[in-house]
Amino acid sequence: MYEELASRAASEYSILENNNNNGGGGREWGTDEKKDDRSSKKSIMNSMGGGGTTNDTSKYYERPEELPSIKEAVNDLALVDFEKKAEERAINIVSTWLFDAGLIDELLVNGAMGPSAQQQQQQQQQQQQQQQQASSGATVNSNKTSEGQEIGVHGFLVNTDGSTAEVKMDKETNKLRAMIARDLSIINARLNDGVAASGLEVQELVNAVSATHDDIGRLRELTTYISDGQVNDRDEFLLAQYPYLRKAIHARRNIHRCFRELEFFSHIPSTCERLRDDLHGGEWTAEEWATIRNVSMEHVELEVMLVEAENGMKSGSGMISSHYNFNDDLVDSFLEQHVQNVWELGDEIRMRIISGVGSAFELSMNNPAGMVALVEAVEVYERAAETFEKKRGEEEVGQVDTNRLRFTNMRAAALEQLYQDFEMRGVDMFRGVHEHAANMAEEEDAANTQFTAVLKAATELVTEIDIVKHQMSPCFAPHWHVEALWSSCVAHVCSNHIVQQIGGPDGQNLPELTITQLLELVAWVEYFRETIEETFPDVASMRDTKKTYFEERPELFAGDKRTVNMQNATESLAWVNNMLWEVHRLAQEEFLVRTRSQTDEWLDKVYGSESVKNQSAEGKLTTSLCEDVFSFSSVQLRTIRERLSKKSDALILAVCIILSHMRSKQVHARNNFLQDLETCCAASNDFTRMSEKCEDMISELMSQCEFSEDMIFTVEATSNELMGVYSSDAVYSARSVHIYVFDPIEEEIGIRLFEEEWEETMVDNDLAISLVRTLEDFHEDLEHYMDDFMVVKSMMSLMSATIIFYAKCLLQRAEKHRNNKRPYFGDVKVALDRMTGDIKVMRDYFEGIVPKMPSLKKNIEKDFEILATIHELMSVAAGFSVSDAEDFILVLQKRVRDVGITKHIVGDLWHLVAPTEERYVWELVESMEEQLVAIAPADDALALEVNDRSYVRGLRLDEMAVKLYVKSRRNRPIKATAVESIVKNWRTTWSAEEGNDEE
């Protein structure tokens, strides 16, 4: 049909070309000729468009309408119109294909001719033009035009030489042919698979239909002579009203049946010989398995006939046996030769089927159709046996079975062979592993190599469970349960070899395995469990089994060996699954122990070695600690993640162990990195980077795994603890810089502050200015060394340290002053003025950096309140202030929250400016003790705060005072027993800090 349409279009187009070439020696077409050309094209497209009118040109390039279904098309269609309707549908199908493939333009231009034919036609046309030009004597010059390549109405390039048309048309035609051939092959295969009748049966059916048609016609003719003329229902049997005639017809049919059966017996030898020839002739050919199926279908017909014959003659249920009492021996003697011939052929067919089933794995992968044919050859015997047994069971209830003939038992033999083939496949794979291990027995890592090879072979076998389920199982009938047979073999073989490798179910050899092998073992058991429970969901709920299968393979077939006992198969799989999960638990525990040990060893090495110091172009200080820590942890986690499944519990546990040990090591080794100002800055930057690195590592882990919500919560909790430690240590390192900043300040300024020189000569607060300038220098260094956020933390720490430093120097002068009659200062008023100036200088400095660090503002008032309170108390003691001492004692109590410390500080301040009033102020504070405790009771959480690892020492007034007064030797107006009690409480609260200070 396609060639006819293409040729028609090409011929029409060639006519148009001839008219164009012969139109007057190169002159242009007239208006009439253009109209004729358009009308010609319209007629061509009309023939291809399926009946469009000549006026509607747009329809020629539209896609044909969808065809109705064949059932709808032939409904109420006359028989004479079938051919016409079929032709219309064929034209529509081809037209649709041409439109969808974009071949309309090429077909109009190039037609159905190939390139060679088009070239010949063009050469002939050129020769004719040359002859005409020569005869007319006219010279025709061919001018080059600026026209480009022609593009069709649908956007396809059109070459007049036919080259593109050849490639495009041939390509689409080949695709169409291949598609049709594939569809026809599928239809043919389905017909072959669905039709179980032999050629003889089909021919017999056709003959019976023809004979019945003739008999019905003849009967209708004869009944017109004996009927009463009334029209009967055409759906009623013709002989329903004629019982005697019906009996005669039945007798005739019985006679024909008897002769046909006798003829069948006479042809059994030749039929068996023909089937043997077909069976052996198809061996080692492409159609071998289809031949076995066809031979089996014909052979089972012979068995059916002989089994029914024996049953009919021995049971006495047939018409002949009811008149003649056939002896069983006589029946056996009559059938013996035929039975021997047919059943021997059955044995040959069974051998061929078993041979094919023995290579079922390869056959299913390489030739699925052949495997299907082989299974159908087996099933045809089973269907025949089941049908016969069902029929005989209904007709002969209660009778004794004297029949000796049974259908050839194909399925039992095939299932047994299939099971053996599956088992040998697994055994052969492990045999190769052991042979290779024996050849390498003298090498050092022979045991490790063998274990790895065993796991590799086991993994390959488990992987093939999915292949059997999706590629092999569809070739078999569902009741064969191929996936259960293969899974049972894999489970039995793999579990035996793996248990042997680990030293029995108790895993006695697990300590000898490397951590990588333990990881691979855990991963394999998880993979096996996931595959088995996904394939057999019932196994997941079976945690206890009654039987063990260490030394014997499971019995998977029922009593007659023709069906798979799924209960036994499921129970054996459940036992292997549970046993291997116990192995998984033991291996996982050993793996986690190794992971813990390996992590500690690696962390000790990293934290114990000296890190490489680095400084960036911006001046930021870092070390190689972050890279050293996370290079190993990243590799370790990546190795674990690659070997374990995305849902593995072992992966979660390993990650948590690694993170927790990283946290523990960081907690114990932090202070080792804080040796001076630069190391503190570098440690702060390192710990910040480590927190960010940890977050990135966990985010990557989460994105590549499929954890449950509980697992995610566990990992996030552990990682958050580690990141919290890193972040807290970064802040701690930044705040700890005050220790190394004030070491030189105490040496240069602390020993001169509040001395006689300070009081008499330094009228411009020189020491305070020197202190501020020193802080400015350190501030610049910190801005170069650390991140901006950590610089703010450092400056807050320096501000608090400045206040504590100034107060400590003042209290140290009280400890040094032993005169209870005269003040420490020569002129108290001048000293108080010097303190006011010092405080202003220091406060102005910190307020000056508030624009850069707004967060300092809220701490300035709070910290400098201490110095303001001390100055006011000293002014009250010296008589220069009219304020009540009680008010400022309460303010001081709120800061220290300890009555004993408050007494000592107030007493020392009075001792400096009014030593004769020191006892009075002690008694005053003692009288206010209840009020002080009520307003600012002792901080119960102070001990916990002090012992917390994030606590930075040297920034609290009470801490400084306790350290000073515990070592004080000055006599105060208080009983010795009271002092001992106060000091004892201080030692209990500040024991950790005291110990650190002593170190």
SEMARRO-946404 format. One record per residue (C-alpha): x, y, z. Coordinates in steps of 0.001 Angstrom, whole numbers, padded with zeros to 6 digits, always signed. Example, Ala and Ser with C-alpha at 12.3 -4.5 7.8 and 13.67 -1.06 7.14 Angstrom:
# residues 2
+012300-004500+007800;+013670-001060+007140;
# end
This chain:
# residues 999
+000000+000000+000000;+002864+002344+000878;+004649+001683-002459;+001397+002255-004381;+000772+005650-002767;+004408+006697-003108;+004518+005705-006791;+001292+007558-007477;+002624+010713-005819;+005940+010420-007653;+004277+009992-011051;+002065+013018-010475;+005035+015089-009422;+007092+013960-012430;+004263+015156-014713;+004451+018550-013077;+008243+018614-013545;+007928+017695-017198;+005428+020468-017707;+007809+022844-016007;+010805+021791-018064;+008917+021754-021366;+007127+025019-020800;+008753+027012-023652;+012502+026996-023412;+012922+028713-020079;+009983+031111-020121;+007898+031620-016982;+004643+029876-016379;+001454+031633-017082;-001365+032099-014686;-003265+029146-016073;-000301+026852-015732;+000179+027896-012122;-003441+027130-011404;-003055+023734-013066;+000003+023091-010952;-001825+023991-007747;-004817+021890-008731;-002533+018965-009516;-000898+019244-006141;-004288+019475-004529;-005383+016292-006249;-002242+014520-005025;-002753+015656-001496;-006433+014820-001786;-005522+011243-002567;-003175+011147+000426;-005321+013191+002784;-008154+010753+002667;-010916+012553+000831;-010545+016265+001474;-012188+018752-000894;-010134+020652-003422;-011079+023989-001910;-009875+023247+001647;-006082+023045+001269;-005341+023107+004988;-006825+019658+005453;-004233+018094+003144;-001547+018692+005748;-003550+017706+008793;-003110+014432+010583;-005820+011900+009608;-008470+011249+012197;-008081+008333+014581;-009605+005111+013295;-012406+003443+015213;-011783-000013+016582;-012235-002987+014257;-015255-004084+016258;-016946-000722+015695;-015878-000511+012047;-017370-003879+011018;-020562-003478+013000;-023571-003846+010607;-021154-003890+007652;-022177-005868+004599;-019842-008653+003516;-019293-007082+000092;-018048-003870+001726;-015358-005540+003813;-012638-005192+001176;-013406-001535+000577;-013423-000784+004292;-010111-002602+004745;-008548-000581+001935;-009721+002698+003480;-008290+001725+006865;-004971+000745+005245;-004729+004108+003449;-005498+005926+006701;-002830+003958+008601;-000136+004655+006002;-001120+008331+005773;-000897+008689+009549;+002537+007101+009527;+003741+009438+006741;+002478+012465+008679;+003969+011400+012035;+007334+010534+010426;+007498+013888+008586;+007748+012258+005139;+004939+014091+003284;+007182+016773+001769;+009819+014268+000703;+007218+011957-000763;+005729+014807-002836;+009162+015877-004131;+011023+012587-004535;+008190+010084-004732;+008900+006433-004141;+011867+006234-006531;+015337+005625-005223;+018300+007897-005858;+019532+005976-008904;+016164+006115-010639;+015879+009817-009952;+019375+010464-011318;+018561+008560-014497;+015350+010535-014940;+017177+013828-014440;+019865+012837-016971;+017196+011982-019545;+015480+015313-018990;+018790+017186-019380;+019536+015331-022617;+016090+016222-024003;+016618+019904-023127;+020034+019933-024804;+018590+018383-027955;+015807+020935-028034;+018290+023775-027551;+020541+022434-030267;+017656+022081-032689;+016350+025583-032052;+019787+027140-032167;+019024+029158-029101;+021514+029601-026337;+020251+029285-022868;+022409+030531-020042;+021845+029123-016595;+022040+031901-014067;+022915+031260-010478;+020156+032233-008189;+020266+033237-004566;+017655+030720-003597;+018519+028453-000645;+017578+024882-000012;+013885+024108-000257;+011995+023571+003008;+008690+021731+003050;+005487+022956+004631;+006288+021022+007804;+009827+022373+008159;+011769+019377+006695;+014694+019946+004302;+013968+018734+000787;+016782+017858-001638;+015901+017501-005272;+018707+014977-005769;+016941+012562-003445;+019839+012055-001051;+017995+013299+002028;+014835+011542+000953;+016735+008293+000700;+018177+008570+004193;+014982+009819+005843;+012596+007511+003989;+014753+004426+004368;+015292+005142+008021;+011595+005530+008802;+010665+002554+006608;+013158+000303+008351;+011846+001437+011727;+008276+000670+010639;+009232-002757+009327;+011141-003588+012493;+008196-002490+014652;+005727-004566+012605;+008036-007582+012642;+008395-007282+016425;+004636-007019+016933;+003991-009985+014633;+006610-012054+016448;+004933-011269+019772;+001531-012198+018376;+002980-015375+016905;+004620-016266+020194;+001384-015667+022077;-000534-017796+019633;+002033-020567+019949;+001989-020329+023723;-001785-020200+023983;-002717-022869+021486;-002122-026318+022905;-003715-028250+020092;-001749-030236+017526;-002194-029999+013791;-004113-033254+013742;-006636-031935+016240;-007081-028721+014329;-007679-030586+011077;-010120-032895+012821;-011973-029899+014233;-012192-028289+010804;-013499-031497+009255;-016048-031903+012038;-017320-028368+011540;-017675-028920+007807;-019475-032218+008295;-021743-030715+010921;-022567-027820+008629;-023562-030238+005858;-025569-032401+008266;-027483-029413+009602;-028331-028267+006104;-029508-031707+005132;-031553-032066+008326;-033277-028734+007736;-034181-029908+004269;-035537-033265+005487;-037543-031775+008366;-039617-029819+005900;-041217-033093+004839;-042219-034251+008329;-042873-030961+010118;-046275-029388+010606;-045154-026239+008805;-044755-024161+011960;-041562-022127+012376;-039601-023357+015395;-037117-021400+017449;-033803-021435+015566;-031930-021730+018857;-033621-025084+019569;-031896-028308+018572;-033203-029607+015265;-033732-033155+016552;-035303-032159+019849;-038748-033247+018619;-037505-036498+017030;-036133-038837+019733;-035895-041967+017536;-034025-040097+014865;-031699-038683+017537;-030851-042208+018791;-029998-043289+015274;-027680-040307+014879;-025968-041098+018205;-025450-044700+017182;-023860-043538+013978;-021497-041282+015851;-020524-044057+018260;-019688-046291+015337;-017498-043585+013805;-015798-043127+017150;-015059-046843+017476;-013478-046992+014041;-011493-043830+014725;-010118-045289+017970;-009170-048501+016242;-007401-046464+013630;-005625-044584+016411;-004230-047787+017922;-002970-048884+014540;-001082-045616+014083;+000606-045556+017524;+003899-047166+016363;+004289-044821+013420;+003316-041816+015530;+005901-042692+018169;+008545-043148+015509;+007694-039788+013984;+007827-038076+017374;+011218-039654+018075;+012539-038344+014795;+011211-034872+015592;+012667-035034+019090;+016151-036006+017941;+016040-033862+014840;+015429-030691+016832;+018405-031279+019150;+021057-028536+019150;+018905-026289+016988;+017337-022909+017673;+013914-024539+017887;+015008-027342+020233;+012791-026351+023162;+009785-025544+021018;+010211-028957+019391;+010218-030640+022803;+007022-028808+023690;+005296-029841+020453;+006416-033449+020817;+005240-033466+024436;+001806-032186+023440;+001353-034968+020915;+002866-037569+023202;+000546-036718+026061;-002388-037334+023712;-001154-040878+023263;-000857-041323+027025;-004342-039863+027552;-005859-042282+025039;-004124-045309+026534;-004932-044343+030116;-008587-043757+029242;-008705-047012+027298;-007353-048961+030247;-009681-047205+032637;-012724-047770+030408;-012047-051455+029786;-011107-052296+033367;-013768-050318+035156;-016643-051691+033040;-018153-048283+032569;-018001-048293+028767;-020690-049573+026401;-018554-052449+025149;-017269-053542+028545;-020839-053588+029848;-021690-056402+027361;-018315-058111+027527;-016491-058825+030797;-012876-057934+029957;-010243-059604+032070;-007574-057215+033516;-004812-059448+032210;-006450-059490+028801;-006586-055694+028787;-002959-055449+029863;-001946-057906+027180;-003818-055925+024543;-002263-052606+025607;+001180-053877+026536;+002965-053274+023256;+001466-049801+022808;+002117-048867+026417;+005740-049920+026189;+006275-047933+023022;+004558-044769+024303;+006090-044787+027777;+009585-045417+026428;+009130-042322+024315;+007997-040547+027481;+011230-041543+029208;+013225-040093+026338;+011242-036861+026489;+011780-036688+030240;+015539-037070+029812;+015557-034221+027326;+013431-032046+029608;+015655-032787+032615;+018692-031940+030538;+017169-028573+029684;+016022-027895+033246;+019556-028665+034450;+020705-025507+032707;+017587-023504+033588;+019537-020545+034946;+021440-019876+031725;+018440-020805+029574;+016160-018336+031362;+018672-015518+030930;+019618-016217+027318;+016452-017763+025869;+013332-017025+027943;+011020-018310+025212;+012851-021625+025229;+012484-021878+029002;+008757-021153+028727;+008416-023882+026105;+010259-026331+028334;+008012-025557+031312;+004921-025927+029135;+006200-029332+028025;+006249-030365+031692;+002931-028792+032582;+001019-030481+029754;+001536-033844+031472;+000478-032437+034820;-002685-030898+033413;-003583-034165+031736;-003004-036152+034933;-004969-033687+037075;-007878-033613+034651;-008022-037418+034420;-007797-037887+038183;-010554-035360+038754;-012818-037009+036173;-012176-040508+037447;-012703-039393+041031;-016156-038073+040142;-017224-041171+038163;-015712-043983+040223;-016261-043036+043845;-015771-046087+046083;-014278-048331+043390;-010956-050136+043735;-008217-048746+041504;-006894-051587+039343;-005220-049403+036724;-001494-049705+036367;-000961-046881+033886;+000080-043453+035162;+001012-040385+033233;+004717-039743+032940;+005738-037801+036065;+007565-034903+034510;+007208-032183+037157;+008670-034163+040057;+011765-035011+038053;+012046-031449+036737;+011716-029889+040208;+014292-032233+041679;+016697-031524+038843;+016103-027780+039180;+016822-027911+042909;+019997-029899+042327;+021111-027478+039634;+020559-024512+041962;+022486-026183+044765;+025375-027181+042498;+025584-023645+041182;+026246-022360+044696;+028591-025228+045568;+030616-024704+042394;+031040-021023+043145;+032420-021724+046628;+034502-024646+045330;+036390-022208+043136;+036970-019975+046146;+038407-022804+048221;+040607-024032+045381;+042046-020576+044961;+042603-020351+048730;+044424-023709+048701;+046804-022414+046032;+047576-019363+048185;+047797-021223+051514;+051474-020398+052011;+050981-016644+051746;+050630-014500+054863;+047201-013068+054134;+045749-016313+052769;+043062-016468+055477;+041993-012896+054888;+041912-013416+051146;+039774-016534+051526;+037308-014793+053833;+036943-011873+051423;+036420-014272+048515;+033748-016191+050450;+031834-012993+051182;+032165-011919+047557;+030761-015244+046324;+027948-015086+048886;+027100-011542+047816;+026917-012620+044186;+024560-015484+045030;+022278-013246+047111;+022245-010691+044300;+020969-013368+041960;+017861-013793+044160;+016535-010590+042675;+017516-011759+039178;+015677-015056+039685;+012623-013230+041011;+012283-010750+038153;+013864-012475+035157;+013758-016217+035741;+010570-016735+037736;+008238-015332+035013;+009348-018186+032749;+007909-020735+035180;+004423-021463+036422;+003717-019789+039807;+003377-023100+041645;+006971-023991+040786;+008094-021337+043370;+011442-020911+041652;+012460-017980+043850;+011857-020101+046978;+014011-022939+045614;+016861-020615+044700;+016668-018604+047929;+016705-021790+050032;+019781-023067+048215;+021547-019730+048569;+020675-019452+052254;+021791-023017+053000;+025082-022865+051084;+026081-019334+052101;+025266-019746+055779;+027318-022945+056026;+030407-021386+054462;+030196-018127+056427;+029622-019889+059745;+032615-022073+058942;+034757-018993+058295;+033876-017307+061612;+034387-020413+063727;+030813-021573+064214;+027611-019800+065209;+029386-018479+068318;+031813-016497+066168;+034977-017732+067862;+037158-016517+064978;+035677-013009+064880;+038528-011466+066938;+040963-012674+064270;+039213-010762+061491;+040265-007294+060470;+037931-004361+061043;+037269-004182+057296;+036265-007849+057228;+033977-007351+060209;+032399-004433+058428;+031905-006483+055260;+030398-009352+057271;+027916-007019+058974;+027046-005462+055628;+026513-008859+053979;+024183-010132+056712;+022137-006931+056494;+021969-007261+052711;+020899-010913+052990;+018255-010114+055595;+016853-007216+053586;+016688-009296+050382;+015054-012334+052023;+012468-010330+053962;+011612-008272+050898;+011163-011395+048761;+009373-013388+051473;+007555-010998+053839;+006405-013846+056099;+010003-014522+057110;+010225-011135+058855;+007697-012187+061488;+009218-015640+062147;+011772-015134+064907;+011589-018673+066337;+011889-021901+064334;+011494-025482+065509;+014138-027127+063326;+017792-026434+062559;+019511-027001+059233;+023237-027069+059978;+024176-030378+058369;+021264-031120+056035;+019591-029234+053309;+015890-028469+053807;+013330-030843+052291;+011290-028565+050077;+009012-030988+048247;+005706-032469+049345;+004995-036190+049506;+004484-036756+045760;+007495-034532+044938;+005378-032663+042407;+004828-029499+044463;+007012-027215+046570;+006293-027222+050295;+006329-023488+050950;+005938-023975+054691;+009214-025892+054893;+010897-023424+052554;+009762-020431+054612;+010763-022095+057867;+014250-022914+056579;+014726-019346+055342;+013554-017987+058694;+016016-020214+060558;+018938-019095+058404;+017823-015477+058714;+017676-015626+062522;+020932-017559+062836;+022798-015094+060638;+021290-012166+062543;+022888-013548+065706;+026170-013678+063782;+025469-010079+062778;+025091-009088+066436;+028380-010700+067404;+030225-009220+064431;+028695-005801+065063;+029811-005826+068693;+033335-006796+067695;+033314-004153+064969;+032200-001439+067366;+034889-002433+069865;+037487-002210+067107;+036060+001123+065946;+036265+002510+069475;+039844+001330+069882;+040901+002574+066473;+039296+005971+067049;+041018+006410+070421;+044361+005395+068973;+044023+007822+066113;+042828+010706+068327;+045686+010145+070774;+048104+010386+067902;+046546+013544+066474;+046149+015395+069785;+049509+014190+071055;+051559+015391+068110;+052498+019004+067517;+050171+020644+065016;+051520+022696+062144;+050935+026426+062693;+049591+028487+059820;+048769+032142+059251;+046513+033299+056455;+047038+036333+054237;+044669+038279+056499;+046754+037307+059532;+044343+034718+061014;+046147+032069+063044;+045279+028387+062627;+046875+024970+063032;+046495+021642+061243;+044396+020219+064106;+041075+020549+062257;+042405+018870+059110;+044161+016126+061074;+041046+015273+063072;+038480+015325+060291;+040603+013816+057555;+040639+010511+059405;+037058+010743+060666;+035750+011547+057181;+037646+008631+055655;+036500+006306+058416;+032839+007306+058105;+032957+007169+054321;+034450+003667+054428;+031762+002490+056828;+028991+004149+054828;+030135+002629+051535;+030123-000892+052921;+026953-000784+055010;+023430-000254+053799;+021787+003155+054013;+019519+001943+056821;+022093+000022+058863;+021973+000243+062645;+025691-000538+062718;+026344+002624+060730;+024445+004704+063289;+026258+003092+066206;+029661+003534+064564;+028959+007193+063808;+027836+007827+067387;+030908+006077+068797;+033281+008095+066626;+031571+011393+067467;+031374+010649+071197;+035068+009732+071369;+035975+012873+069438;+034029+014832+072039;+035687+013038+074931;+039155+013662+073527;+038390+017328+072933;+037164+017739+076508;+040349+016319+077993;+042871+017874+075600;+041527+021401+075145;+043741+023182+077640;+046866+021704+076058;+046410+024095+073130;+046142+027244+075315;+049766+028107+076057;+049991+031777+075113;+048102+034509+073327;+048772+033206+069821;+047900+029600+070648;+044657+030768+072239;+043750+032653+069077;+044707+029719+066853;+042758+027284+069058;+039676+029504+068933;+039823+029549+065111;+040494+025800+064943;+037613+024897+067226;+035261+027112+065227;+036305+025417+061995;+035949+022002+063610;+032364+022779+064593;+031562+023815+061017;+033358+020767+059625;+031384+018475+061892;+028109+020017+060750;+029062+019554+057080;+030116+015968+057659;+026843+015038+059378;+024783+016840+056722;+026524+014850+054001;+025940+011639+055929;+022239+012401+056341;+021803+013214+052657;+023317+009903+051550;+021559+007614+054030;+017978+006637+054751;+017708+006649+058512;+014528+006352+060516;+013368+009223+062701;+014795+007584+065825;+018157+007097+064134;+018194+010690+062909;+017405+011925+066416;+020259+009851+067863;+022814+011069+065322;+021721+014681+065638;+021890+014529+069431;+025424+013103+069362;+026639+015510+066699;+025056+018479+068475;+026949+017564+071637;+030214+017483+069710;+029505+020749+067891;+028486+022310+071205;+031821+021308+072738;+033745+022735+069777;+031792+026004+069842;+032069+026331+073613;+035808+025659+073468;+036224+028260+070738;+034614+030883+072986;+036592+029636+075990;+039854+029991+074064;+038938+033505+072980;+038046+034569+076512;+041169+032949+077960;+043436+035468+076250;+043055+037783+079280;+045358+035487+081244;+048261+036106+078857;+047362+039754+078295;+047501+040662+082007;+050658+038689+082785;+052920+041495+081522;+050521+044140+082816;+050774+042793+086369;+054540+042734+086128;+054816+046298+084845;+051771+048093+086254;+050411+045935+089064;+053418+046403+091332;+053295+050210+090915;+049579+050766+091208;+048395+052367+094511;+051973+052922+095601;+053363+056223+096843;+054548+057255+093370;+051076+056635+091984;+049549+058826+094693;+051989+061739+094649;+053437+062158+091156;+051108+060538+088604;+048622+063349+088507;+047629+062472+084909;+046753+058873+085718;+049809+057617+083877;+049462+053990+084933;+045834+053813+083822;+046768+055338+080476;+049619+052844+080115;+047172+050046+080906;+044743+051261+078265;+047447+051579+075617;+048604+048060+076344;+045048+046857+075870;+044852+048753+072582;+047954+046972+071293;+046561+043579+072235;+043228+044528+070685;+044912+045136+067327;+046671+041772+067538;+043414+040012+068328;+041711+041591+065327;+044411+040147+063098;+044573+036742+064765;+040883+035852+065285;+037465+036147+063703;+035432+039250+064536;+032903+037365+066638;+035616+035895+068830;+037343+039280+069143;+034174+040602+070807;+034275+037715+073272;+037921+038468+074017;+037268+042153+074609;+034428+041369+077010;+036831+039140+078893;+039526+041845+078911;+037097+044415+080289;+036110+042121+083172;+039744+041249+083771;+040632+044952+083897;+038099+045564+086683;+039267+042506+088647;+042916+043483+088164;+042342+046982+089533;+040335+045702+092542;+042911+042996+093277;+045764+045495+093319;+043801+047621+095794;+043011+044671+098115;+046620+043520+097939;+047647+046906+099376;+045259+046306+102283;+046945+042927+102895;+050294+044668+102802;+049242+047458+105233;+049728+046293+108839;+049224+049584+110698;+045901+049731+112495;+046236+053396+113381;+047116+055256+110206;+045599+054988+106691;+047574+053317+103894;+047542+056434+101728;+049368+059578+102688;+046465+061690+101521;+043220+059746+101248;+041506+062541+099344;+044228+062582+096693;+044149+058765+096430;+040410+058790+095900;+040814+061425+093196;+043494+059281+091511;+041094+056310+091560;+038352+058426+090041;+040685+059419+087202;+041874+055851+086642;+038338+054569+086481;+037384+057282+083990;+040368+056523+081731;+039557+052815+081638;+035856+053367+081136;+036404+055879+078337;+038543+053380+076492;+035940+050635+076526;+033146+053045+075690;+035222+054209+072725;+035106+050773+071091;+031367+050348+071599;+030584+051592+068038;+032577+048645+066690;+031271+046241+069312;+027747+047263+070399;+027399+044206+072606;+029982+045697+075024;+027654+048489+076036;+025447+046442+078349;+028503+045016+080162;+030295+048313+080752;+027817+049585+083336;+027642+046195+085023;+031411+045701+085336;+032389+049248+086306;+029696+049208+089004;+032171+047179+091088;+034803+049921+091029;+032174+052605+091641;+030910+050684+094705;+034452+050225+096061;+035242+053919+095538;+032034+055014+097259;+032627+052730+100262;+036135+054137+100627;+034716+057670+100414;+032175+056876+103140;+034905+055345+105319;+037106+058452+104858;+034197+060756+105649;+034087+062360+102189;+030646+061019+101307;+027356+061440+103096;+025963+058162+101644;+024964+055316+103914;+027505+052512+103992;+024687+049990+104364;+023360+050798+100881;+026631+050094+099112;+027349+047063+101264;+024098+045643+099891;+025241+046431+096329;+028537+044625+096972;+026687+041643+098459;+024597+041321+095313;+027789+040923+093269;+029637+038425+095474;+026608+036682+097088;+028754+035614+100035;+028568+037384+103441;+032072+036285+104412;+033617+037751+101267;+031588+040932+101725;+032901+041312+105302;+036512+040852+104193;+036303+043283+101268;+034527+046004+103290;+036925+045482+106192;+039944+045839+103871;+038549+049026+102343;+038127+050529+105826;+041569+049272+106747;+043068+051270+103850;+041471+054666+104650;+040180+054411+108258;+041851+051491+110037;+040584+052572+113423;+037003+052045+112228;+037631+048532+110846;+036101+046734+113846;+033065+048969+113643;+032425+048103+110026;+032896+044390+110739;+030240+044606+113414;+028033+046614+111062;+028226+043943+108352;+027579+041226+110929;+024467+043052+112074;+023286+043199+108492;+023935+039472+107852;+020282+038416+107839;+019392+041277+105530;+022312+040489+103236;+021375+036815+103007;+017743+037686+102346;+018597+040093+099527;+021416+038052+097918;+021563+034494+099262;+024434+032173+098534;+024470+030842+094986;+023795+027113+095219;+024793+026626+091576;+028115+028366+092068;+030011+025135+092658;+028573+023639+089478;+029373+026778+087506;+032933+026870+088771;+033477+023210+087945;+031981+023558+084477;+034623+023302+081755;+033362+026432+080021;+034072+028548+083109;+036918+031001+082466;+038857+031715+085654;+040061+035156+086701;+036942+037126+085739;+034936+037076+088998;+035379+039351+092017;+034456+036652+094514;+036928+034215+092947;+039729+036761+093152;+038844+037633+096761;+038727+033984+097870;+042166+033272+096405;+043513+036350+098153;+041936+035768+101569;+042660+032039+101760;+046352+032910+101731;+045997+036047+103881;+048018+036338+107073;+046673+039717+108286;+044948+039850+111639;+041389+041011+111378;+038864+041926+114108;+037217+038517+113991;+037506+035324+115960;+039881+032720+114626;+037219+029993+114695;+034930+032143+112571;+037738+032704+110062;+038424+028977+109845;+034757+028268+109195;+034599+030873+106424;+037807+029607+104805;+036562+026015+104946;+033402+026955+103059;+035476+028784+100484;+037730+025817+099931;+034725+023580+099404;+033185+025884+096814;+036372+026944+095027;+038346+023717+095384;+038697+023169+091641;+039906+026672+090958;+042257+026570+093906;+043757+023386+092560;+044135+024871+089112;+045754+027932+090572;+048250+025846+092486;+049169+024003+089334;
# end
